[in-house]
Amino acid sequence: MTFYRYWLLCLWVVSGWAHAHNLGTSYSQWQLSESGASVTARISQLQLSRLQLDPRYTEQYAEKVATLLARDLQLWAQKQRCTAQEAKAQIEADGWVSARWHVDCPSAQPWTLRTRLLENVAPSHLHFVRIDAPQQPTQQRVLNFAHPSLTLGATAPEANSLQQFIGIGLSHILSGWDHLAFILMLILLAPRLRDVVWLATGFTLAHSLTLAAASLGWVIVDQARIEALIGFSIALVAAENLWLQSARDPWIPRLLLITLIGVAGLGLFISGFSQLPLLLSLFVFTACYFGLLASAPQPQRWRLALTFIFGLIHGFGFAGLMGELALPAEQFLPGLLGFNLGVELGQILIIALIWPLLHLLRRFPHVAAWSSQGVSAAVAGLGIFWFLTRLLV
């Protein structure tokens, strides 16, 4: 089967994974005092849609979100829950909702922070917590369904270790379906383990550079466009896989170019000319890349260059989470190092799990070809879906 015969399969997969580009994240910051805490929390509208909360259709949307956050982000003094005052929420321009409220506690510390956010509809949701207290180091924690609580105060375990940030990076890469899809496509591109190592090394070097540059504030990017470009990178690498597996069927890059033209037309209708320069650049880039592949005696060099370029883009995507953590100066370098190490460990784990399975499948050529083409086509459709929705919605 060739690329265009898989579009129905792509649509079926996209319908199931439409909101699954990651397991979902939310954030809260707790400023502790002797009598309680001032809380600021953020959650995306996409995650809230799991609870049938949509700003377009839900009456008093901000008030309901504020009530939800103040109810499910809890502070406890022993066996008594602290009293949450009325929360105020506002819808932000980047697709998130933020809320602020104060919590009054009846007794002295130690207190326990608990999250119940989305536990019934998304038990794998990750909640990033920052705790600031007078004359104490800032604490950072990741809470989830398996570990939903954190004890505060003098008896709390050290939360600022390198190991904690490694865990954050590992959780981020393993919960990011878009990054996982890109790594899977890189593995499928490489017929030998040595090629996998080269591609993974190029990807790692590139995203480490941009992760550091963006986290340090040296480069400021439009995060929404970065997320859209990540989707396009997945579609393009998946299309290249299909192109190779179909004996370089010329309709595969043509369909990708036609898709870009269609997105441009839709963009003109929705947002005018604002997205046209980006889409024109991607059109020229895609056409030139496949042209170079078709004429190059050693196309793996161009694939390595492409992996490095897209690695730079994925690094900016990783930096979005680092920005949300808002680490204080004394924790920034350990946090950056630990987070990057966690991402690398996640990539190594993925390769270690997938490569032996692919090696086994290659003993059965027909099964390997069918499964590789099917997965690549589905991922291509998913990448286009992410690109379209992140760019224009």
C-alpha positions, 0 to 999 in steps of 0.5 A: 500500500502507498501513502494515499491509500492510508488516509482513511486509517489516518482519520480513524487514528486521529479521531482517537488520538485527537487530544492525546499529544500529551498526558496533560499538565497543570501548574500551581504556585503556593506562597506559604504564610503562618496562617495558610497560603496564597495560590496561583494555578494554571490549566489548559482549556484543552485539559478542561474539555475532558470535563465538558468545560468549553468557554464557547458553550459553558455559561460562567466558564471562568467561575466554574474553572475557579471553583474546580481548581480551588476544590481539587487543589487542596491543603490539609492540616493533619486530618482537617482540610484547610478552608479555601476562599473564593477563587477568581479565574481569568481566560488567558490568550494562549489557551490557558486559564489561571486562577488565584485564591487564598487558603486558611489553615487552622493549625500550624505546619506541617501541612499536606498538599493534595491534588485531585485534578482530573483524577476521574477522567485523566488519571495520568495527568501531571501537576507541577507544584512550586512551594515558596515559604519564608526563609526556606528553599523553593520546592518543586514537585510533580504530583500525579495519580500514583503520588497525589500528595506532598508534605510541607514544612520542616519534615518534608523531604528535599525537593530540589535534588537533581533526581527530582528534575530528572524525573520531571524530564523523564515524565515529560518525554514519556507523556509527550505523544508528539515527541514519542511519535517523532522518535519512532519515525527516526527509528523507522528511518534507520536500517542499522543501529549505528544509524539510529545512534547518529540520528539520536545524537543529532537530535539530542545535541540540537534540542539540548542547545535550544532548550538551554538557549530558550530557558536562559532567555537568550532566544524568545519564540512563539510557543504556539508556532513551535508546537505547530512546527513540531507537528509538521516535523512528525508529518514530514519524517513519517512521509519520508518513511513512506516515500522510501518504503513505496520505492519513492512514489512521487505522490507522497511528497506531492500530497504533503505539498498539497496539504500545505496548500490546503492549510494555507487556504484555510489559514487565509479564511480563518486568520488572514495572511498572518500564517502565509509566510510560515506556510510558504517557507514550509512548502519550499523547504519540503519541496527542496528536501525531497528533491535533495533526497531524490538526487543525493547518492548518500541521503542519510546525510540529509536525514541527519541534517533534517533531524538536527533542524527539527531537534532545534524546534523540539528543544524550544518545545521542551523549553516551554515546560521549563518556563512554566516551572519558573525556577529560582536562580539558585535552582536553574542550572541543576533544574536545566541539567536534570530536566535534559538528562531526564529527556535523554534517559526517556529517549534511550528507554524508547529506543531500547524498547522499540529497536529489538521489536523492529529487529524481530519484525524484520525477520518477517518482511511482509509483516514488517513492511505492512506494519511500518507503512501503516504506522508511518501513514497513521503518524503522518496523518496525526502530525498533520492534524497537530500542525493544523490545529495548533497553527489555526485553532 
